[in-house]
Amino acid sequence: MALTCDPFVQRRLLELARLDQALAGAVHRRRTLPELALIESGTDQVTQLRGAQALAEAEVSDLDRAERKLTTEIEQVRARAERDGQRLASGSGPAKDLTNLQHEIETLHRRQGVLEDQTLELMERRETAEQALSEATAALDEAQGRLTAAQQRRDDVFAELEQDTGRLTAERAQAASGVPTDVLGLYERIHATGKIAAAELVGSRCGACRIDLDRTALAAVHAAKVDAVVRCDECGAVLIRS
């Protein structure tokens, strides 16, 4: 049985279609927000930079530990050399022991020199490592700042879209309230397919699919009663006649 509906009430379907397009636009904007891609790439970058910072921190820590170990060893060598020097200066003991002490002191001095050279090398490496850590930290802070800013922009847009969606949904419910159940059901079935469910017929052109009706279809539309619910043969949208 053909559906009928007051032509003025049928025009409510145009408002429904407008609101549905606006709601779809909000969904599309939420899904394709540029900040989402920025956040994804920014999160990956922050993760990588955190790894680089951790490696740089570990390098500095390892060099610190190695430097402390060398410093301790230098102090031990120096202390032993001082004790040997005091014993040698006292002149007590057999000549052979004093000769051995002299050799040991010389060996300890050479060892101290080697350790001090190693310490200088470690200090240079540590300075380089600290610079790398500083650069890694700065890069991480900068990337984290960009990520935080993108997240804030996303949250602001999402809040705006949520507010808009709530308003549009309320307006849609109001527009649908005066449409007969059977006509509204037809509209909803068409809308569920992802198509524009209602559009104005402008001349011979369907406002939904933008295709001109052929002569036969157009004649049938013009011949239909004023309260008849007519549809586009091409896309199935409800055609609202002027």
GUKEMAR-929005 format. One record per residue (C-alpha): residue number from 1; x, y negated, z negated. Coordinates in steps of 0.001 Angstrom, whole numbers, always signed. Layout:
BEGIN
     k         X         Y         Z
   NUM         X         Y         Z
...
This chain:
BEGIN
     k         X         Y         Z
     1        +0        +0        +0
     2     +1361     -3402     +1005
     3     +2308     -5694     -1849
     4      +642     -9042     -2220
     5     +1508    -11984     -4394
     6      +589    -15636     -4616
     7     +2990    -17451     -2248
     8     +3882    -19964     -4957
     9     +4760    -17110     -7305
    10     +6794    -15489     -4522
    11     +8994    -18573     -4525
    12    +10103    -17600     -8022
    13    +12030    -14822     -6315
    14    +14217    -17478     -4709
    15    +15106    -18740     -8175
    16    +15820    -15174     -9265
    17    +18091    -14698     -6272
    18    +19890    -17954     -7017
    19    +20435    -16965    -10633
    20    +21572    -13475     -9661
    21    +24119    -14943     -7270
    22    +25356    -17243    -10033
    23    +25629    -14288    -12426
    24    +27490    -12270     -9804
    25    +29804    -15230     -9290
    26    +30563    -15313    -13013
    27    +31375    -11604    -12984
    28    +33582    -12042     -9919
    29    +35403    -14994    -11448
    30    +36016    -13055    -14655
    31    +37363    -10081    -12703
    32    +39580    -12113    -10346
    33    +40808    -14805    -12733
    34    +44402    -15668    -11678
    35    +45468    -15610    -15324
    36    +44785    -11864    -15484
    37    +47585    -11168    -12999
    38    +49823    -13667    -14788
    39    +49151    -11954    -18103
    40    +49885     -8530    -16666
    41    +53185     -9596    -15105
    42    +53990    -11791    -18099
    43    +53448     -8915    -20515
    44    +55811     -6731    -18486
    45    +58387     -9518    -18424
    46    +58145    -10098    -22177
    47    +58581     -6371    -22782
    48    +61696     -6314    -20600
    49    +63129     -9426    -22230
    50    +62503     -8032    -25696
    51    +64484     -4983    -24652
    52    +67298     -7206    -23388
    53    +67239     -9193    -26619
    54    +67358     -5998    -28685
    55    +70382     -4784    -26712
    56    +72107     -8144    -27190
    57    +71362     -8067    -30926
    58    +72745     -4539    -31151
    59    +75914     -5633    -29344
    60    +76454     -8531    -31761
    61    +75754     -6253    -34728
    62    +78215     -3617    -33487
    63    +80913     -6242    -32965
    64    +80246     -7710    -36415
    65    +80655     -4291    -37950
    66    +83850     -3617    -36000
    67    +85248     -7024    -36982
    68    +84508     -6424    -40671
    69    +86206     -3035    -40446
    70    +89304     -4589    -38878
    71    +89346     -7365    -41484
    72    +89235     -4793    -44268
    73    +92026     -2792    -42665
    74    +94152     -5923    -42225
    75    +93692     -6778    -45893
    76    +94702     -3246    -46872
    77    +97803     -3341    -44648
    78    +98765     -6795    -45927
    79    +98316     -5731    -49559
    80   +100431     -2635    -49064
    81   +103136     -4647    -47326
    82   +103162     -7104    -50233
    83   +103524     -4281    -52766
    84   +106323     -2735    -50740
    85   +107963     -6138    -50447
    86   +107852     -6618    -54194
    87   +109390     -3193    -54759
    88   +112059     -3930    -52176
    89   +112789     -7321    -53733
    90   +113208     -5721    -57148
    91   +116054     -3612    -55753
    92   +115203      -761    -58097
    93   +115474     +2783    -56850
    94   +117793     +4775    -54648
    95   +119184     +3157    -51504
    96   +117396     +5694    -49326
    97   +114041     +4733    -50851
    98   +114761     +1060    -50313
    99   +115637     +1746    -46680
   100   +112401     +3667    -46224
   101   +110501      +781    -47809
   102   +112092     -1627    -45356
   103   +111043      +563    -42419
   104   +107528      +893    -43825
   105   +107224     -2854    -44260
   106   +108267     -3390    -40654
   107   +105759      -771    -39520
   108   +103030     -2415    -41594
   109   +103820     -5826    -40122
   110   +103593     -4410    -36602
   111   +100335     -2711    -37524
   112    +98998     -5960    -38946
   113    +99903     -7761    -35733
   114    +98077     -5163    -33642
   115    +95018     -5387    -35885
   116    +95013     -9190    -35737
   117    +95215     -9078    -31929
   118    +92285     -6652    -31897
   119    +90402     -9006    -34207
   120    +90958    -11941    -31852
   121    +89734     -9839    -28944
   122    +86663     -8837    -30935
   123    +85983    -12466    -31820
   124    +86062    -13396    -28137
   125    +83743    -10520    -27281
   126    +81464    -11521    -30137
   127    +81315    -15103    -28869
   128    +80318    -13802    -25432
   129    +77751    -11457    -26998
   130    +76280    -14278    -29099
   131    +75926    -16404    -25970
   132    +74156    -13524    -24222
   133    +71887    -13117    -27258
   134    +71117    -16838    -27276
   135    +70235    -16756    -23574
   136    +68125    -13613    -24001
   137    +66256    -15200    -26915
   138    +65652    -18419    -24960
   139    +64373    -16459    -21953
   140    +62100    -14416    -24212
   141    +60742    -17522    -25941
   142    +60045    -19156    -22579
   143    +58317    -16053    -21192
   144    +56317    -15625    -24391
   145    +55245    -19259    -24175
   146    +54012    -18798    -20605
   147    +52206    -15606    -21588
   148    +50554    -17242    -24592
   149    +49438    -20188    -22451
   150    +47964    -17845    -19822
   151    +46170    -15872    -22525
   152    +44733    -19080    -23953
   153    +43511    -20206    -20520
   154    +41948    -16773    -19986
   155    +40202    -16933    -23354
   156    +38924    -20441    -22625
   157    +37518    -19397    -19236
   158    +36027    -16202    -20684
   159    +34306    -18234    -23403
   160    +32949    -20625    -20777
   161    +31755    -17734    -18602
   162    +30128    -16037    -21569
   163    +28242    -19216    -22346
   164    +27211    -19642    -18705
   165    +26159    -16006    -18451
   166    +24001    -16331    -21553
   167    +22292    -19417    -20153
   168    +21782    -17865    -16707
   169    +20411    -14659    -18216
   170    +17889    -16634    -20258
   171    +16860    -18624    -17181
   172    +16514    -15401    -15203
   173    +14234    -13883    -17819
   174    +12113    -17018    -17730
   175    +11913    -16966    -13917
   176    +11018    -13271    -13853
   177     +8309    -13586    -16499
   178     +5726    -14945    -14074
   179     +6328    -12421    -11285
   180     +3922     -9454    -11002
   181     +5436     -6169    -12138
   182     +5201     -4453     -8754
   183     +6799     -7358     -6880
   184     +9485     -7737     -9531
   185    +10157     -4008     -9334
   186    +10701     -4274     -5575
   187    +13037     -7208     -6093
   188    +15045     -5339     -8739
   189    +15388     -2243     -6541
   190    +16790     -4321     -3697
   191    +19043     -6243     -6068
   192    +20374     -2980     -7522
   193    +21821     -2096     -4112
   194    +24082     -5140     -4311
   195    +22215     -7089     -1649
   196    +20507    -10469     -1825
   197    +16992     -9432     -2803
   198    +15035    -12506     -1722
   199    +15699    -15351      +673
   200    +13873    -18056     +2539
   201    +12876    -17539     +6148
   202    +14169    -20576     +8019
   203    +12748    -20619    +11518
   204    +13472    -17090    +12678
   205    +16564    -16582    +10512
   206    +16711    -14547     +7322
   207    +18459    -16568     +4621
   208    +19961    -13401     +3130
   209    +21703    -11707     +6057
   210    +21701    -14777     +8358
   211    +20336    -12707    +11232
   212    +17522    -13950    +13464
   213    +14428    -11765    +13495
   214    +13517    -10461    +16913
   215    +10266    -11590    +18495
   216     +8304     -8548    +17380
   217     +9433     -8789    +13757
   218     +8904    -12540    +13688
   219     +5421    -12178    +15139
   220     +4596     -9592    +12464
   221     +5763    -11961     +9736
   222     +3684    -14825    +11104
   223      +677    -12549    +11439
   224      +912    -11333     +7840
   225     -1488    -12766     +5295
   226      -218    -15733     +3354
   227       +17    -13690      +138
   228     +1633    -10638     +1777
   229     +5117     -9714      +607
   230     +7187     -9372     +3773
   231    +10739     -8148     +4173
   232    +13600     -8576     +6584
   233    +13942     -5588     +8918
   234    +17731     -6000     +8928
   235    +18686     -6290     +5242
   236    +15465     -5521     +3401
   237    +15334     -8816     +1512
   238    +11959    -10239      +575
   239    +11331    -13125     +2957
   240     +9852    -16241     +1420
   241     +7893    -18173     +3992
   242     +7516    -21956     +3860
